[in-house]
Amino acid sequence: MNLRTRCAALLAALLLTAACGRRAATPDAFDTVLYAPRYAAGFELLGADGAASTLLKVRDPWQGAEGVETRLFIARNGEKAPEGFEGQVLEGDARRVVCMSSSHVALLDAAGAVETVVGVSGLDFLSNAHVAAHRERIGDVGYGGNLNYELLVALAPDLVLLYGVNGASTLEPKLRELGIPYLYIGDYLEEDPLGKAEWMIAVGEAVGRRAAAEAAFAPIPARYDALKARVAEALDAPSVMLNIPYGDAWFMPPVRSYIARLIADAGGDYICKSNEGGSSLPIDLEEAARLVLEADLWLNVQAASLDELRSRFPKFADARCVRNGYVWNCDLRANAAGGNDFWESGVVRPDLVLRDLVRIFHPELVDEPFVYYRKLE
């Protein structure tokens, strides 16, 4: 075999090896668990032997979804999605991301990747410092029926982070038409406060920052559990009422909800125990009035002051919690447009939310300043 023949054979072998390396894997090849969440119920990260690519599975991504699973294949090193794969395919780590929820921005920030945000829904309502400092570089694609698809396309996102409420996002069909990959983020559905924060690892994987996200998340459960253990020594558990009427309805979260879990972990007693379902439900206004009159504390009261509360709801003026001034709202970090950082950075810092609640319920145990909660005066 002459030199030219040997070179041609070597080149052919190299090309064959490269082609085999990029060959599409079978769907069941991605069965190695790369990250199994300890607290979150909504996602799982899988890999395959010898593959740099990963498969991110999201389960039941909106309220009422039962058995629904969405999948994002993150293709790396020229590898192809599994044969017959019908989910979304992201070519490499996302460098340009559009976030349809403020919590998505917080999750990216926690993962050390907030610079990937190029578009948001409701720019004025965001609290994130990076977004505020780079408003001119970040597009507001709108929301609901007023989405600006031309701007969305112009932003050239690698990935759009979506959420569904009672069904799939209305943005999903258009993204499919445009060929823009998307990923459902189900943080708001998690019942465990730590589960909400753990979604930073799913988001971190999509942008190539999973290691940083895992490092950022690791100390949060330890701080949360330390506070919870401190509260376990408290003898009393004040009864806690939530929210105010919305129109003619008073919605109360279920006993297994995120906020009910926080109240319990902070040493409080969530007073409404009638809703054992999976979503907030309206209760009778007479029932709500009875609960307010019985409660030791009243949280998440959307009012600027006690005087405003009494003016809007005079029937509660003589409630014990109102007379004693034990009324609080989670709007200490609200901005002029009405955006509230409680629903943004509070998602990734449940330990700080818990600390605020412990200070409200058991002030003798915590003396750090409030981060999200404010007492109505």
MOZIZI-V617180 format. One record per residue. N is the residue number from 0. RES is the residue in one small letter. BURIAL is b if it has 9 or more other C-alpha atoms within 8 Angstrom, else e. Layout:
n->N res->RES burial->BURIAL
n->N res->RES burial->BURIAL
This chain:
n->0 res->m burial->e
n->1 res->n burial->e
n->2 res->l burial->e
n->3 res->r burial->e
n->4 res->t burial->e
n->5 res->r burial->b
n->6 res->c burial->e
n->7 res->a burial->e
n->8 res->a burial->e
n->9 res->l burial->e
n->10 res->l burial->e
n->11 res->a burial->e
n->12 res->a burial->e
n->13 res->l burial->e
n->14 res->l burial->e
n->15 res->l burial->e
n->16 res->t burial->e
n->17 res->a burial->e
n->18 res->a burial->e
n->19 res->c burial->e
n->20 res->g burial->e
n->21 res->r burial->b
n->22 res->r burial->e
n->23 res->a burial->b
n->24 res->a burial->b
n->25 res->t burial->b
n->26 res->p burial->b
n->27 res->d burial->e
n->28 res->a burial->b
n->29 res->f burial->b
n->30 res->d burial->e
n->31 res->t burial->e
n->32 res->v burial->b
n->33 res->l burial->e
n->34 res->y burial->e
n->35 res->a burial->e
n->36 res->p burial->b
n->37 res->r burial->e
n->38 res->y burial->e
n->39 res->a burial->b
n->40 res->a burial->e
n->41 res->g burial->b
n->42 res->f burial->b
n->43 res->e burial->b
n->44 res->l burial->b
n->45 res->l burial->b
n->46 res->g burial->b
n->47 res->a burial->b
n->48 res->d burial->e
n->49 res->g burial->e
n->50 res->a burial->e
n->51 res->a burial->b
n->52 res->s burial->b
n->53 res->t burial->b
n->54 res->l burial->b
n->55 res->l burial->b
n->56 res->k burial->b
n->57 res->v burial->b
n->58 res->r burial->b
n->59 res->d burial->b
n->60 res->p burial->b
n->61 res->w burial->b
n->62 res->q burial->b
n->63 res->g burial->e
n->64 res->a burial->b
n->65 res->e burial->e
n->66 res->g burial->e
n->67 res->v burial->e
n->68 res->e burial->b
n->69 res->t burial->b
n->70 res->r burial->b
n->71 res->l burial->b
n->72 res->f burial->b
n->73 res->i burial->b
n->74 res->a burial->b
n->75 res->r burial->b
n->76 res->n burial->e
n->77 res->g burial->e
n->78 res->e burial->b
n->79 res->k burial->b
n->80 res->a burial->b
n->81 res->p burial->b
n->82 res->e burial->e
n->83 res->g burial->e
n->84 res->f burial->e
n->85 res->e burial->e
n->86 res->g burial->e
n->87 res->q burial->b
n->88 res->v burial->b
n->89 res->l burial->b
n->90 res->e burial->e
n->91 res->g burial->e
n->92 res->d burial->b
n->93 res->a burial->b
n->94 res->r burial->e
n->95 res->r burial->b
n->96 res->v burial->b
n->97 res->v burial->b
n->98 res->c burial->b
n->99 res->m burial->b
n->100 res->s burial->b
n->101 res->s burial->b
n->102 res->s burial->b
n->103 res->h burial->b
n->104 res->v burial->b
n->105 res->a burial->b
n->106 res->l burial->b
n->107 res->l burial->b
n->108 res->d burial->b
n->109 res->a burial->b
n->110 res->a burial->b
n->111 res->g burial->b
n->112 res->a burial->b
n->113 res->v burial->b
n->114 res->e burial->e
n->115 res->t burial->b
n->116 res->v burial->b
n->117 res->v burial->b
n->118 res->g burial->b
n->119 res->v burial->b
n->120 res->s burial->b
n->121 res->g burial->b
n->122 res->l burial->b
n->123 res->d burial->e
n->124 res->f burial->b
n->125 res->l burial->b
n->126 res->s burial->b
n->127 res->n burial->b
n->128 res->a burial->e
n->129 res->h burial->e
n->130 res->v burial->b
n->131 res->a burial->b
n->132 res->a burial->e
n->133 res->h burial->e
n->134 res->r burial->b
n->135 res->e burial->e
n->136 res->r burial->e
n->137 res->i burial->b
n->138 res->g burial->b
n->139 res->d burial->b
n->140 res->v burial->b
n->141 res->g burial->b
n->142 res->y burial->b
n->143 res->g burial->e
n->144 res->g burial->e
n->145 res->n burial->e
n->146 res->l burial->e
n->147 res->n burial->e
n->148 res->y burial->e
n->149 res->e burial->e
n->150 res->l burial->b
n->151 res->l burial->b
n->152 res->v burial->e
n->153 res->a burial->e
n->154 res->l burial->b
n->155 res->a burial->e
n->156 res->p burial->b
n->157 res->d burial->b
n->158 res->l burial->b
n->159 res->v burial->b
n->160 res->l burial->b
n->161 res->l burial->b
n->162 res->y burial->b
n->163 res->g burial->b
n->164 res->v burial->e
n->165 res->n burial->e
n->166 res->g burial->b
n->167 res->a burial->b
n->168 res->s burial->b
n->169 res->t burial->e
n->170 res->l burial->e
n->171 res->e burial->b
n->172 res->p burial->e
n->173 res->k burial->e
n->174 res->l burial->b
n->175 res->r burial->b
n->176 res->e burial->e
n->177 res->l burial->e
n->178 res->g burial->e
n->179 res->i burial->b
n->180 res->p burial->b
n->181 res->y burial->b
n->182 res->l burial->b
n->183 res->y burial->b
n->184 res->i burial->b
n->185 res->g burial->b
n->186 res->d burial->b
n->187 res->y burial->e
n->188 res->l burial->b
n->189 res->e burial->b
n->190 res->e burial->b
n->191 res->d burial->b
n->192 res->p burial->b
n->193 res->l burial->b
n->194 res->g burial->b
n->195 res->k burial->b
n->196 res->a burial->b
n->197 res->e burial->b
n->198 res->w burial->b
n->199 res->m burial->b
n->200 res->i burial->b
n->201 res->a burial->b
n->202 res->v burial->b
n->203 res->g burial->b
n->204 res->e burial->b
n->205 res->a burial->b
n->206 res->v burial->b
n->207 res->g burial->e
n->208 res->r burial->b
n->209 res->r burial->b
n->210 res->a burial->e
n->211 res->a burial->b
n->212 res->a burial->b
n->213 res->e burial->b
n->214 res->a burial->e
n->215 res->a burial->b
n->216 res->f burial->b
n->217 res->a burial->e
n->218 res->p burial->e
n->219 res->i burial->b
n->220 res->p burial->b
n->221 res->a burial->e
n->222 res->r burial->b
n->223 res->y burial->b
n->224 res->d burial->e
n->225 res->a burial->e
n->226 res->l burial->b
n->227 res->k burial->b
n->228 res->a burial->e
n->229 res->r burial->b
n->230 res->v burial->b
n->231 res->a burial->e
n->232 res->e burial->e
n->233 res->a burial->b
n->234 res->l burial->e
n->235 res->d burial->e
n->236 res->a burial->b
n->237 res->p burial->b
n->238 res->s burial->b
n->239 res->v burial->b
n->240 res->m burial->b
n->241 res->l burial->b
n->242 res->n burial->b
n->243 res->i burial->b
n->244 res->p burial->e
n->245 res->y burial->e
n->246 res->g burial->e
n->247 res->d burial->e
n->248 res->a burial->b
n->249 res->w burial->b
n->250 res->f burial->b
n->251 res->m burial->b
n->252 res->p burial->b
n->253 res->p burial->b
n->254 res->v burial->b
n->255 res->r burial->b
n->256 res->s burial->b
n->257 res->y burial->b
n->258 res->i burial->e
n->259 res->a burial->b
n->260 res->r burial->b
n->261 res->l burial->b
n->262 res->i burial->b
n->263 res->a burial->b
n->264 res->d burial->b
n->265 res->a burial->b
n->266 res->g burial->b
n->267 res->g burial->b
n->268 res->d burial->b
n->269 res->y burial->b
n->270 res->i burial->b
n->271 res->c burial->b
n->272 res->k burial->e
n->273 res->s burial->e
n->274 res->n burial->b
n->275 res->e burial->e
n->276 res->g burial->e
n->277 res->g burial->e
n->278 res->s burial->e
n->279 res->s burial->b
n->280 res->l burial->b
n->281 res->p burial->e
n->282 res->i burial->b
n->283 res->d burial->e
n->284 res->l burial->b
n->285 res->e burial->e
n->286 res->e burial->e
n->287 res->a burial->b
n->288 res->a burial->b
n->289 res->r burial->e
n->290 res->l burial->b
n->291 res->v burial->b
n->292 res->l burial->b
n->293 res->e burial->b
n->294 res->a burial->b
n->295 res->d burial->b
n->296 res->l burial->b
n->297 res->w burial->b
n->298 res->l burial->b
n->299 res->n burial->b
n->300 res->v burial->b
n->301 res->q burial->e
n->302 res->a burial->b
n->303 res->a burial->e
n->304 res->s burial->e
n->305 res->l burial->b
n->306 res->d burial->e
n->307 res->e burial->b
n->308 res->l burial->b
n->309 res->r burial->b
n->310 res->s burial->e
n->311 res->r burial->e
n->312 res->f burial->e
n->313 res->p burial->e
n->314 res->k burial->e
n->315 res->f burial->b
n->316 res->a burial->b
n->317 res->d burial->e
n->318 res->a burial->b
n->319 res->r burial->b
n->320 res->c burial->b
n->321 res->v burial->b
n->322 res->r burial->b
n->323 res->n burial->e
n->324 res->g burial->b
n->325 res->y burial->b
n->326 res->v burial->b
n->327 res->w burial->b
n->328 res->n burial->b
n->329 res->c burial->b
n->330 res->d burial->b
n->331 res->l burial->b
n->332 res->r burial->b
n->333 res->a burial->b
n->334 res->n burial->b
n->335 res->a burial->e
n->336 res->a burial->e
n->337 res->g burial->e
n->338 res->g burial->b
n->339 res->n burial->b
n->340 res->d burial->b
n->341 res->f burial->b
n->342 res->w burial->b
n->343 res->e burial->b
n->344 res->s burial->b
n->345 res->g burial->b
n->346 res->v burial->b
n->347 res->v burial->b
n->348 res->r burial->b
n->349 res->p burial->b
n->350 res->d burial->b
n->351 res->l burial->b
n->352 res->v burial->b
n->353 res->l burial->b
n->354 res->r burial->b
n->355 res->d burial->b
n->356 res->l burial->b
n->357 res->v burial->b
n->358 res->r burial->b
n->359 res->i burial->e
n->360 res->f burial->b
n->361 res->h burial->b
n->362 res->p burial->b
n->363 res->e burial->e
n->364 res->l burial->b
n->365 res->v burial->b
n->366 res->d burial->e
n->367 res->e burial->e
n->368 res->p burial->e
n->369 res->f burial->e
n->370 res->v burial->b
n->371 res->y burial->b
n->372 res->y burial->b
n->373 res->r burial->b
n->374 res->k burial->b
n->375 res->l burial->b
n->376 res->e burial->e
